C-alpha cells in the first residue's frame, strides 16, 4: 500500500513490515518456539488490529507498532503462551478468553468436540467435566443446539474464565464441583445424554514444554503417576449420570490408547468402547455408550 510522508513529531514515522517480521521469526525460532513464523504473524496482526490474512496488504507499520510487536515477541520468546499474549484462543468457530489460571484449549480437543456435537441431538442434556475455559461446552452449545449444557470446573481461577466465556450463553450452566466426587450432579443421575471430558491426564513424570510447565495450571495438566487418577473416577461418574444409550467421550494422553478403552470395558456399564486418533495418528480420545 502507498503511505504518505508524515511529520515525525506526530509519532507516525514508519518502517517496512517484512524485515520486522523476519527478525521476529528468527528470534522466536532461536528461542525454540515451534511455529515461529505463524506466531510472529499472529502477534503482528494483533498489534495492527487486522486478520492474519490481511498482513499481505500491509507494507509499513508505525514505529510505535513495531516497538509494541517487539515487546510481544520478546515475551513469546520467553515462552509465554501465544494465547496469553493475544488474550484469546481459537477453538473451532469460537474465540475463547484465556489467561493466567486456565488451561489453553488445544486443536486436538476439537476432534472430541466434533464427536460430541455429532452425538448431541436438539434438546439434549450435555455435561462437560473439567470444563476449564469452557471449550467443549461452548462448542456443543454453538453447533449442536442442545437443551442444556452443564460446565463443571473446580479451580477458582479457571472458573473466572469459564464464567466470562459463558456469560452470554443462557443454555450453558456453570457448576463449581470436583469430578472425583461420586455425588456430583446427583440430581441428574440417569438423565444425561452426552458426557464429555478433557481431564488432566499427563503422567506426572512427563517432560512438557515451557508454555505448559510454567503457564498452564498443573492441576489441569497432570493426572498422577500413570495419568489416570482423574479419568478413573470420571468414568464411574459418567456411568451414573448417563441415561441408557447415552454417550461418553474422554480425551487422554497418547500413552493411554489401550488403557482408557480397557477401563471403560472393565467398568461393565458401557458398550462400544472405542479409541480415536488425533490428526497426527496418535491415540487421543476414547468413546463409549452407556449400556
N, C-alpha and C positions, 0 to 999 in steps of 0.2 A: 504494500500500500504506500501511497505517497504521503509524506509528512511535511508540513510547512515548518520553516525555521521559527523557533520561538525564543523569546528573551530569556537568557539563563537565570535572571533574577526571579523569574516566575516559577523556578523549580521544575521546568519542563524540558531540560536537556535530555536527549535520547541517545540510546545505543542500540546496536543491532542485536536481535534476539538470538540468531543462530549461534554465534560464538558463546553467548551466555549459557544456552542450553548445552552446548558441547562441553563447556567447563563443568557445569553442574553434573552432567552424566559421568564425566571422568572422576569427579570427586566421590560420587556415590559408588561407582564401580570399585574404586580403591578402598572404600570402606566395607566392601563385601555385600552391598545391597544386591538382592537377587535380580531385580529388574530396574537397573539404573536409568535407562532412557525413559521408560514409561513413567517412573516416579518423578523424574525431572520435568517431564511434560505435564504431568498432573499437577505438580506444585506450581508450575508456571501458569497453567490455565486457572488455577485457584487464585493466584495473585492478580491476574488480569481480569478475572471475572468472566471468562469465556469457557466454552466447552473445549475439551482437548482437541477435537477435530478442527476447531477454528484457528488453532495456532499456525496452521499453514498460511493463513491470511494475515498474520501479524509479522511485520518486517522489523519494527523497532519498538523499544519499551523505554519508559521514563527511567531515569537513574534511580529514583526512589523505588520503583517497581523492581529494578534489578537488585537493589540492596535488600529489599524485603524477600525476594526469592533466595538470595544468598543466605539470609538468616535461616530460612526454612530448610534449605539444602544442608546447611551445617547441622541442624537438628536431626535431619533424616540420616545424615552420615554418622551421627551418634546412636543410630538405630532406634530412635523414637518411631513408633509405627506411623506409616504414611497416613492412616485413617485418623490418628490423633491430631496430626497437623492439619488435615483437611476439616476435621470436625464431624465427618460423616463416613459411613461405609456403605458401598453399593451391595445390594442383595436382591437378586432377581430384578424386579421392577421398582424396587424401593431404595430410598436413601435414608439410612438409619443414623441417628445421632449417637456418637460413641466418644469415649474419652477415658480418663483415668477411672479405674474401678470396675470396668465392664469388659468382658471378652469381646474381641473384634470378630464378627462373623466371617467365615472363610467361604470361598467359592465352592468348595466341595460339599458344603452343607446345603447348597442349592439343590443338589440331587435328592437329598432326603426330603426337602421341602416339596420338590416336584412330585415325588412319590405320594407324600401326604395329600397334596392337592388333588391328585388323580383319584384318591380313595375317599375324598370328602364329598358327600352329596349335599345339595341345598338343604339348609335347616339342621345339619348335623351338629353334634356337640364334640368339640375337639379340645384336647388338653395338651399343652406344651410344657413339659417338665424341664427344669434347668433353663429357663427361658432367656436369661441374660438380657441382651438388648431387645429381645422380642422378635428376632428374625423369623423363626419358624411360625410363630403365632400370627405375625403380621402378614407374612406371605400367604398363608392359608386364608386369612381374612380378606386379603386383597384379591385373590384369584379364584377362590372356591365358593365364596358367599355362604359360609356356614351359618347356623343359627346362633351359635355361642362358642367362643374360644376363651379358655382359661389359661393364662400365662403364669406359671408358678416359678418363683425365684426366692431364695433365702438371703442373698447378700444385700445388706442395706445400700452399699454403694451401687451395685448393679440395679437395684430397684429404682433408684433415681432416674437412670437412663431408660429403664423399661417403662416407667410411668410417663416419662417425657415422650417416648416414641408412640405410646398407645393413647395419648390424651384425646385425640380426635377420632378414636375408633370405638364407637359405642358397643360393638359386639364383643370386644376384647376386654376381659376382666383380669386385672392383676391380682394374684394371690400370693401373699407372703407366706412361704412354707418350705419345709425341708422334705425333699423327695425320698429320703430314707425313713421317714415317719410312716409306718404302716396305716395310720389312721388319717392320713392326709386326704382331703376331699371325700370323707366317708359318706357324705350325703349323696354323692354321685355314683356310688358303687353299682355296677351292673348296667349303667345307662350311657356310658361314653362310647362314641362311635369310632374315634381315632385318637390314639395317644402317640405323640412324637417327643423325642428327647435327644438333645445333643449334650450329653453329660461330660463332666471331667473324666477323661479316660486314658490319659498318657501315663504309662508306668513311671513311678517316682524316679527311677534311676536314669531315665531317658534324657539325653542332652538335647536341648531345644535352642532355637535361635535367640539372639539377644532381645529381639522385639517381644518374644513370648516370655522369656525368663525375667525380663526387667519391667515389663509393662502389662501383660495380661495377668489377671488375678490368679495366683497359684491354685486357689480353691476351684477355679473354673477350668483348670488345665489338667492337674494331676489326680489320678484315681487310685492311689495306693500302690503297693508293691507290684501287683500284676495289672493295674489299671482298671480293675473290675469292681472296686469297692462300692461305687455308686450304681453301676449297671445291675448288679445282683438285686438290690432292693427295688430298683426301678422296674425290673421285670415282674417281681411279685406284686408291686403296687399296681402296675398296669393290668395285670391279670384280674385284679379285684375291681378295677374301675370299668373295664370294657364290658360292653354287652356281648352276648354270644354272636359271633361273626364279626366283631369289631376288629380294628386293625392297629398294630403296634409297629413303629419304626424307630430304631435306635442307632445313632451314629457311634462308631467305635474306632479304636486305633487299628492301624494296618496289621498289627500282630494278632488281632482278635478275629481274624476271618473264620476260624473254626470255633473259637471259644464262645462267642456270643450266640450263634445258632445252636450250639450244644447246650448252653444254659436255657435257651427257650424250649428246646426239646425236653430237657430234664425237669423243667417246671411242671410239665404234664397238663397244662391248661391251654396250650397253644398248638395249632397246626400250621402247616405251610411255612415253617421257619426257613428263611432263605437269606443268603448273603448277597450283597451287591457291591460292585467295584466303583471306584471313583473314575475320573476321566483319564487317570494315568494307569488304570488297571489294578490298582491296589485295593484290597478289601476295605470298605469304608462304612457301610451300614448294613444292618440286618432287619428283616421284617418278619412278621408272623400274624396269624389270625387267631382270635380267641375261639376256642373250641365251643 
